[in-house]
Amino acid sequence: MQKLKPLSQQTIVITGATSGIGLATARLAAERGARLVLAARNQDALERLERELRSTGASVVTCRTDVSSEEDVRRLASAAVDHFGGFDTWINNAAVSMYGSLTDEPIEDERQLFETNYWGVVYGSRAAVEHLRTHGGALINVGSANADFAAPYQGSFSASKHAVKGYTDALRVELATQGAPICVTLVKPSPINTPYPRHARNHMNTEPKLTPPVYEPEVAAETILFCAEHPRREVYVGGGGRLFATLGQIPVLGDLLVGGLSAKMQRSGRPPRSDHSDSLYNAGEDMQERGDYEGHTMRSSAYTRASLHPLMTMGALLAAGLAARTLLRSRKRGTGRHLARRAMGASATHKAGKMLDRGRERLSEVAQEMPRVASKLQKAARRTIPGM
């Protein structure tokens, strides 16, 4: 498995860096000492972000890039080589969105969405692989939990993310069979509190909104940067997306439950904004990490932490089981802690106790997150589906 550098020793390329997840990731990477090559369509926002990060001592270069243009993406890769001698991690994050019925959306709008969401990933992946094949590193494609289930009225977006997943998975296998020193990761965010609905082209007769549970952008940024240092195949950002994806695989019931809930919960009931300006064809308003979601947002995900640290989680579970077994046996024999200490030694007992505590905390966090996710879905369903 390819060994990745610490962030403080890396040069990282991020597309879609001036808004939402990309902006949160850029700021966090700068804070952790990475050299940055930042790309977006909004030149003014790029310049402001460059000034902001440089004022904190970060090494940053920006490159105005429309990822739907292969020429622009190649110029971005060249900028990284010219300024920093190359790059260690490439993050394909740029994306656009659209709400509306698949049979009503203009074909040209659907085609443009794919130009950014799918072909932008293809161009970025090719540029990244060309460099990393020799130097090694990580390619991280930001997909969506929607890659695993169909979201009505976001059909074009969902289709593009299904395509990104298929491309990323195939590319990973091809590179592995070729022995290329490249870690390919697909990050699949749940709904994140970014300006996503505001930047989306809207063909509905109501203003769109995010479907709960909704997570803060930092949860996605932390996950992406973890994968820049630790090889991972695929990871969900937030247990909510994982739950939706699981339910969506249930024949018939999944379509009715997930599809029905999603269709209703993403409609705000408010008329579309008259001042709505989307970013489908042109750069939108940038330099905002967060959107205007009015409900409760989750600032962490125990599910994602557990999935990023599977061995530690399994170790904690094993330690908890062994500790419980030892305790039960000692109680049956009437010797209590005395025999346990003699058998394991005071130091080992202390370490086992700490592992047990960590295991309990992790299990407790995961156990608490999923009911909260289910509760949010249930409350949202009751508000949107009368009589439920």
C-alpha positions as CSV (number, residue, x, y, z in Angstrom):
1,M,0.0,0.0,0.0
2,Q,1.3,3.4,-1.0
3,K,2.7,5.4,2.0
4,L,1.4,9.0,2.0
5,K,3.2,12.1,3.4
6,P,2.0,14.1,6.4
7,L,0.0,17.1,5.3
8,S,2.8,19.5,6.4
9,Q,5.0,17.9,3.7
10,Q,2.5,17.9,1.0
11,T,1.5,20.1,-2.0
12,I,-2.3,19.7,-2.5
13,V,-4.4,20.7,-5.5
14,I,-8.0,21.5,-4.7
15,T,-10.6,22.3,-7.3
16,G,-13.8,24.2,-6.4
17,A,-11.7,25.8,-3.6
18,T,-13.6,29.1,-3.0
19,S,-16.9,27.7,-1.7
20,G,-18.4,25.1,0.6
21,I,-16.5,21.9,1.1
22,G,-13.6,23.1,-1.0
23,L,-13.1,26.3,0.9
24,A,-13.3,24.5,4.3
25,T,-10.7,22.0,3.0
26,A,-8.4,24.7,1.8
27,R,-8.5,26.6,5.0
28,L,-7.9,23.5,7.1
29,A,-5.1,22.2,4.9
30,A,-3.4,25.6,5.2
31,E,-3.8,25.5,8.9
32,R,-2.0,22.2,9.0
33,G,0.9,23.4,6.9
34,A,0.2,22.1,3.4
35,R,1.3,24.0,0.3
36,L,-1.8,24.7,-1.8
37,V,-2.7,25.1,-5.4
38,L,-6.3,26.3,-5.4
39,A,-8.6,26.4,-8.4
40,A,-12.1,27.9,-9.1
41,R,-13.9,29.9,-11.7
42,N,-14.2,33.1,-9.7
43,Q,-11.0,35.0,-10.1
44,D,-11.9,37.6,-7.5
45,A,-12.7,35.0,-4.9
46,L,-9.4,33.2,-5.6
47,E,-7.5,36.4,-5.1
48,R,-9.3,37.1,-1.8
49,L,-8.6,33.5,-0.6
50,E,-5.0,33.7,-1.6
51,R,-4.5,36.9,0.5
52,E,-6.4,35.4,3.4
53,L,-4.3,32.3,3.6
54,R,-1.0,34.0,2.9
55,S,-1.7,36.3,5.8
56,T,-1.5,33.2,8.0
57,G,1.8,32.2,6.6
58,A,0.5,29.5,4.2
59,S,2.2,28.8,0.8
60,V,-0.5,29.3,-1.8
61,V,-0.8,29.7,-5.5
62,T,-4.2,30.1,-7.3
63,C,-5.2,29.3,-10.9
64,R,-8.5,30.3,-12.4
65,T,-9.9,27.0,-13.7
66,D,-13.1,25.8,-15.3
67,V,-12.9,22.0,-14.8
68,S,-15.2,21.4,-17.8
69,S,-12.3,22.6,-19.9
70,E,-9.4,20.0,-20.3
71,E,-7.1,22.8,-21.3
72,D,-7.8,24.7,-18.0
73,V,-7.2,21.5,-16.0
74,R,-3.9,20.9,-17.7
75,R,-2.9,24.5,-17.0
76,L,-3.7,23.9,-13.3
77,A,-1.4,20.9,-13.2
78,S,1.3,22.9,-14.8
79,A,0.9,25.7,-12.3
80,A,1.5,23.2,-9.5
81,V,4.7,21.9,-11.2
82,D,5.9,25.4,-12.0
83,H,5.5,26.8,-8.5
84,F,6.1,23.8,-6.2
85,G,7.8,21.2,-8.4
86,G,4.7,19.0,-8.5
87,F,2.0,17.9,-6.1
88,D,1.3,15.0,-3.7
89,T,-2.5,15.0,-3.5
90,W,-5.1,16.1,-6.1
91,I,-8.7,16.7,-4.9
92,N,-11.4,16.8,-7.5
93,N,-14.1,18.7,-5.6
94,A,-15.6,21.2,-8.1
95,A,-19.3,20.4,-8.9
96,V,-22.5,22.1,-9.8
97,S,-26.1,21.1,-9.0
98,M,-29.6,21.3,-10.3
99,Y,-33.2,20.7,-9.0
100,G,-36.1,19.7,-11.2
101,S,-37.9,16.8,-13.0
102,L,-35.7,14.8,-15.4
103,T,-38.3,15.1,-18.1
104,D,-38.6,18.9,-17.7
105,E,-35.0,20.0,-17.4
106,P,-33.5,21.3,-20.6
107,I,-31.1,18.8,-22.1
108,E,-28.4,21.5,-22.4
109,D,-28.5,22.1,-18.7
110,E,-28.2,18.4,-18.0
111,R,-25.3,18.2,-20.4
112,Q,-23.5,21.2,-18.8
113,L,-23.9,19.6,-15.3
114,F,-22.1,16.5,-16.6
115,E,-19.4,18.6,-18.2
116,T,-18.5,19.8,-14.8
117,N,-19.4,17.0,-12.4
118,Y,-18.2,14.0,-14.6
119,W,-15.8,15.3,-17.2
120,G,-14.2,17.7,-14.7
121,V,-13.4,14.6,-12.6
122,V,-12.1,12.7,-15.7
123,Y,-9.8,15.7,-16.7
124,G,-8.6,16.1,-13.2
125,S,-7.9,12.4,-12.7
126,R,-6.0,12.2,-15.9
127,A,-3.8,15.2,-15.0
128,A,-3.2,13.8,-11.5
129,V,-2.4,10.3,-12.7
130,E,0.0,11.6,-15.3
131,H,2.1,13.2,-12.5
132,L,1.5,10.8,-9.6
133,R,2.3,7.7,-11.7
134,T,6.0,8.7,-11.3
135,H,6.0,10.6,-8.0
136,G,3.3,8.7,-6.0
137,G,0.5,10.2,-4.0
138,A,-3.3,10.4,-3.6
139,L,-6.2,11.2,-5.9
140,I,-9.3,12.0,-4.0
141,N,-12.6,12.4,-5.9
142,V,-15.4,14.0,-4.0
143,G,-18.6,12.2,-5.0
144,S,-21.8,12.1,-3.0
145,A,-24.0,9.7,-1.0
146,N,-26.3,10.2,-3.9
147,A,-24.0,7.9,-5.9
148,D,-25.6,5.0,-4.0
149,F,-29.3,5.9,-4.3
150,A,-31.5,7.9,-6.6
151,A,-32.6,11.3,-5.3
152,P,-35.8,12.5,-7.2
153,Y,-35.6,16.1,-8.5
154,Q,-31.9,15.8,-8.2
155,G,-31.8,13.1,-10.9
156,S,-29.1,14.7,-13.0
157,F,-26.9,15.4,-10.1
158,S,-27.3,11.8,-8.8
159,A,-26.6,10.4,-12.2
160,S,-23.4,12.4,-12.5
161,K,-22.2,11.1,-9.1
162,H,-23.1,7.5,-10.1
163,A,-20.8,8.1,-13.1
164,V,-18.1,9.5,-10.8
165,K,-18.3,6.5,-8.6
166,G,-18.1,4.1,-11.6
167,Y,-15.1,6.0,-13.1
168,T,-13.3,6.2,-9.8
169,D,-13.7,2.5,-8.9
170,A,-12.6,1.4,-12.4
171,L,-9.6,3.8,-12.3
172,R,-8.5,2.5,-8.9
173,V,-8.5,-1.1,-10.1
174,E,-6.7,-0.3,-13.3
175,L,-3.9,1.6,-11.5
176,A,-3.6,-1.2,-8.9
177,T,-3.1,-3.8,-11.7
178,Q,-0.5,-1.6,-13.3
179,G,1.4,-1.2,-10.0
180,A,1.0,2.6,-10.0
181,P,1.9,4.2,-6.6
182,I,-1.4,6.1,-6.4
183,C,-4.1,5.9,-3.7
184,V,-7.5,6.5,-5.3
185,T,-10.3,7.5,-2.8
186,L,-13.9,8.3,-3.3
187,V,-15.4,10.5,-0.6
188,K,-19.2,10.5,-0.4
189,P,-20.7,13.4,1.6
190,S,-24.1,13.3,3.1
191,P,-26.0,16.7,2.8
192,I,-23.6,19.3,4.0
193,N,-24.5,22.9,5.1
194,T,-22.9,24.7,2.2
195,P,-24.4,27.1,-0.4
196,Y,-25.3,24.1,-2.5
197,P,-29.1,24.8,-2.9
198,R,-28.4,28.5,-3.5
199,H,-25.9,27.7,-6.2
200,A,-28.1,25.1,-7.9
201,R,-30.1,25.8,-11.0
202,N,-33.7,25.4,-9.9
203,H,-36.4,24.2,-12.3
204,M,-38.9,23.5,-9.4
205,N,-41.8,25.8,-8.5
206,T,-40.4,26.1,-5.0
207,E,-37.1,27.0,-3.3
208,P,-35.0,23.9,-2.7
209,K,-33.6,22.9,0.7
210,L,-31.2,20.3,2.0
211,T,-32.5,16.9,3.3
212,P,-31.7,16.2,6.9
213,P,-29.6,15.1,8.6
214,V,-27.2,17.9,7.6
215,Y,-23.5,18.1,8.5
216,E,-21.1,21.0,8.8
217,P,-18.5,21.5,6.1
218,E,-15.7,20.8,8.5
219,V,-16.8,17.2,8.8
220,A,-16.2,16.8,5.1
221,A,-12.9,18.7,5.2
222,E,-11.5,16.6,8.0
223,T,-12.5,13.4,6.2
224,I,-10.9,14.5,2.9
225,L,-7.6,15.5,4.6
226,F,-7.5,12.3,6.6
227,C,-7.6,10.4,3.3
228,A,-4.8,12.6,2.0
229,E,-2.6,11.1,4.7
230,H,-4.1,7.6,5.0
231,P,-5.0,5.4,2.1
232,R,-8.7,4.7,2.0
233,R,-10.9,3.2,-0.8
234,E,-14.2,4.9,-0.1
235,V,-15.7,6.7,2.8
236,Y,-19.1,8.3,3.6
237,V,-19.1,11.7,5.3
238,G,-21.9,11.3,7.9
239,G,-24.0,8.3,9.0
240,G,-27.1,9.9,7.4
241,G,-25.8,9.3,3.9
242,R,-24.9,5.8,4.7
243,L,-28.4,5.1,6.2
244,F,-30.1,6.6,3.1
245,A,-27.8,4.5,0.8
246,T,-28.6,1.3,2.7
247,L,-32.4,1.9,2.7
248,G,-32.2,2.9,-0.9
249,Q,-31.0,-0.6,-1.8
250,I,-34.2,-2.3,-0.5
251,P,-36.3,-3.2,-3.6
252,V,-39.6,-1.3,-3.8
253,L,-39.6,-0.2,-0.2
254,G,-36.4,1.7,-0.7
255,D,-37.9,3.6,-3.7
256,L,-41.0,4.5,-1.7
257,L,-39.2,5.3,1.6
258,V,-36.1,7.1,0.5
259,G,-37.4,8.4,-2.8
260,G,-40.7,9.6,-1.3
261,L,-39.1,11.2,1.7
262,S,-36.4,12.8,-0.4
263,A,-38.8,14.2,-2.9
264,K,-40.8,16.0,-0.3
265,M,-38.1,17.0,2.2
266,Q,-36.1,18.9,-0.4
267,R,-39.0,21.2,-1.2
268,S,-39.1,24.2,1.1
269,G,-42.7,25.2,0.2
270,R,-41.5,28.8,-0.3
271,P,-41.6,30.3,-3.8
272,P,-38.3,30.4,-5.7
273,R,-36.2,33.4,-5.0
274,S,-36.5,36.1,-7.6
275,D,-32.9,37.1,-7.2
276,H,-31.7,33.5,-7.7
277,S,-28.4,33.2,-9.5
278,D,-26.9,29.8,-10.0
279,S,-23.5,28.6,-10.9
280,L,-24.3,26.0,-13.6
281,Y,-22.7,28.0,-16.4
282,N,-20.9,30.8,-14.7
283,A,-19.1,31.3,-11.4
284,G,-21.4,32.0,-8.5
285,E,-21.0,34.0,-5.3
286,D,-18.1,32.5,-3.5
287,M,-16.1,32.7,-0.3
288,Q,-18.8,31.1,1.8
289,E,-18.4,27.8,3.5
290,R,-21.9,27.6,5.0
291,G,-25.3,27.8,3.5
292,D,-28.5,29.1,5.1
293,Y,-29.9,25.7,6.3
294,E,-32.4,26.5,9.1
295,G,-32.4,23.2,10.9
296,H,-30.0,21.6,13.3
297,T,-26.6,20.7,11.8
298,M,-24.2,18.0,13.0
299,R,-20.7,19.1,13.8
300,S,-19.2,15.6,13.8
301,S,-19.9,12.0,12.7
302,A,-19.0,9.1,15.0
303,Y,-19.9,6.8,12.1
304,T,-17.3,8.4,9.8
305,R,-14.7,8.4,12.5
306,A,-15.3,4.7,13.1
307,S,-15.1,3.9,9.4
308,L,-11.8,5.8,9.1
309,H,-10.3,3.9,12.0
310,P,-11.6,0.4,11.5
311,L,-8.7,-1.4,13.1
312,M,-8.8,0.9,16.1
313,T,-12.5,0.4,16.4
314,M,-12.2,-3.4,16.1
315,G,-9.4,-3.3,18.7
316,A,-11.5,-1.3,21.1
317,L,-14.3,-3.8,20.6
318,L,-12.0,-6.7,21.2
319,A,-10.5,-5.1,24.3
320,A,-14.0,-4.5,25.6
321,G,-14.9,-8.1,25.1
322,L,-11.8,-9.5,26.7
323,A,-12.0,-7.1,29.6
324,A,-15.7,-8.1,30.2
325,R,-14.8,-11.8,29.9
326,T,-12.0,-11.5,32.4
327,L,-14.1,-9.5,34.8
328,L,-16.9,-12.1,34.6
329,R,-14.5,-15.0,35.2
330,S,-12.8,-13.3,38.1
331,R,-16.2,-12.6,39.7
332,K,-17.2,-16.2,39.3
333,R,-14.0,-17.3,41.1
334,G,-14.5,-14.8,43.8
335,T,-11.1,-13.1,43.3
336,G,-12.2,-9.9,41.6
337,R,-9.5,-7.4,40.6
338,H,-6.7,-9.2,42.6
339,L,-6.4,-12.1,40.1
340,A,-6.8,-9.9,37.1
341,R,-3.9,-7.7,38.2
342,R,-1.8,-10.8,39.0
343,A,-2.5,-12.3,35.6
344,M,-2.1,-9.2,33.5
345,G,0.0,-6.9,35.6
346,A,-1.0,-3.5,36.8
347,S,0.3,-1.7,33.7
348,A,-1.4,-4.1,31.2
349,T,-4.6,-3.8,33.2
350,H,-4.4,0.0,33.1
351,K,-3.9,-0.1,29.3
352,A,-6.8,-2.6,28.8
353,G,-9.0,-0.3,30.9
354,K,-8.1,2.7,28.7
355,M,-8.9,0.7,25.6
356,L,-12.1,-0.4,27.1
357,D,-13.0,3.2,27.8
358,R,-12.2,4.3,24.2
359,G,-14.2,1.4,22.9
360,R,-17.2,2.4,25.1
361,E,-16.9,6.0,23.9
362,R,-16.7,5.1,20.3
363,L,-19.6,2.7,20.4
364,S,-21.6,5.2,22.4
365,E,-21.0,7.9,19.8
366,V,-22.0,5.7,16.9
367,A,-25.0,4.4,18.8
368,Q,-26.0,8.0,19.6
369,E,-25.6,9.3,16.0
370,M,-27.7,6.8,14.2
371,P,-30.8,7.2,16.4
372,R,-30.4,11.0,16.0
373,V,-30.2,10.5,12.2
374,A,-33.4,8.3,12.3
375,S,-35.1,10.8,14.5
376,K,-34.4,13.7,12.2
377,L,-35.7,11.7,9.2
378,Q,-38.8,10.8,11.1
379,K,-39.5,14.4,12.2
380,A,-38.9,15.7,8.7
381,A,-41.2,13.0,7.3
382,R,-44.0,14.0,9.7
383,R,-43.7,17.6,8.7
384,T,-43.7,16.8,5.0
385,I,-46.0,13.7,4.7
386,P,-49.4,14.3,6.5
387,G,-50.7,11.4,8.6
388,M,-47.3,9.7,8.8
